[in-house]
Each structure stands twice: as structure tokens, then as C-alpha cells.
Amino acid sequence: MTETVQKRAIKNSLVGLFPFFINILSALITVPVLLAKWGSETCCVWLALFAGYTMLQSLDNGHINFVSNKLNVLYHKDIPASRDVLGSSLQVFFY
């Protein structure tokens, strides 16, 4: 019943591809609909705003993952350093 690390990595990668393909399918469906209903200028503004929002969301998720991984590593080795990492994440949160 035990699986190797490689098999688990492949399974997780395949599961991670599912949302990727859903996003592609969503874009292929929504962009033509938006172009037909709104016209090219309004649709381009909407897509630019949505791209900016997605970029900020990706940066935020990346920072959250970094802080959580760093806390997991430091908590077992150096608790004062883990407090510093948590404090820096709160600074980013409030700015």
C-alpha cells in the first residue's frame, strides 16, 4: 500500500493540471462571449483589470506559501527566527 515519492508526485501533478485546463477552457469560452456582448474596447479593459487582479492574487499566494513553509522549517529549529518571519508577514499584510 505504500507508494513511492515519484508516484505521489505524478499523481499530485496530474491533479494540479485539472484546474489549469479548467482555466484555459474558461478563457476560451468567456473571451468570445465578452467580445460579442461588450465590444473590443470594453472587453480589453476588463481583461486588463482581471489580469492585474490575477497577478496580485498570485503574488499574495506565493508570499503566503513562502511564509508558511519558512515557519514550518524554523519552528522546529529556531523559534525566535520563526517569530521574525511571522512578524514580517504581518507587515506585508498591513501594507
Backbone hydrogen bonds, N-H to C=O, Kabsch-Sander energy under -0.5 kcal/mol:
donor,donor_aa,acceptor,acceptor_aa,energy
8,R,4,T,-1.9
9,A,5,V,-2.5
10,I,6,Q,-2.3
11,K,7,K,-2.4
12,N,8,R,-2.7
13,S,9,A,-2.3
14,L,10,I,-2.4
15,V,11,K,-2.3
16,G,12,N,-2.2
17,L,13,S,-1.3
18,F,14,L,-0.8
18,F,15,V,-0.6
20,F,16,G,-0.8
21,F,17,L,-2.4
22,I,18,F,-2.0
23,N,19,P,-2.4
24,I,20,F,-1.9
25,L,21,F,-2.5
26,S,22,I,-2.5
27,A,23,N,-2.3
28,L,24,I,-2.5
29,I,25,L,-1.5
30,T,26,S,-3.0
31,V,27,A,-2.0
33,V,29,I,-1.2
34,L,30,T,-3.0
35,L,31,V,-2.7
36,A,32,P,-2.1
37,K,33,V,-2.2
38,W,34,L,-3.1
39,G,34,L,-0.7
39,G,35,L,-1.2
43,C,39,G,-1.8
44,C,40,S,-2.3
45,V,41,E,-2.0
46,W,42,T,-2.4
47,L,43,C,-2.6
48,A,44,C,-2.2
49,L,45,V,-2.5
50,F,46,W,-2.6
51,A,47,L,-2.3
52,G,48,A,-2.1
53,Y,49,L,-2.3
54,T,50,F,-2.5
55,M,51,A,-2.2
56,L,52,G,-2.3
57,Q,53,Y,-2.3
58,S,54,T,-2.2
59,L,55,M,-2.3
60,D,56,L,-2.3
61,N,57,Q,-2.6
62,G,58,S,-2.4
63,H,59,L,-2.2
64,I,60,D,-2.4
65,N,61,N,-2.4
66,F,62,G,-2.3
67,V,63,H,-2.7
68,S,64,I,-2.4
69,N,65,N,-2.3
70,K,66,F,-2.7
71,L,67,V,-2.6
72,N,68,S,-2.0
73,V,69,N,-1.8
74,L,70,K,-2.8
75,Y,71,L,-2.4
76,H,72,N,-0.6
77,K,74,L,-1.0
78,D,74,L,-3.4
82,S,78,D,-1.8
83,R,79,I,-1.9
84,D,80,P,-1.7
85,V,81,A,-2.0
86,L,82,S,-2.3
87,G,83,R,-2.5
88,S,84,D,-2.4
89,S,85,V,-1.9
90,L,86,L,-1.7
91,Q,87,G,-1.8
92,V,88,S,-2.0
93,F,89,S,-2.1
94,F,90,L,-2.1
95,Y,91,Q,-0.9
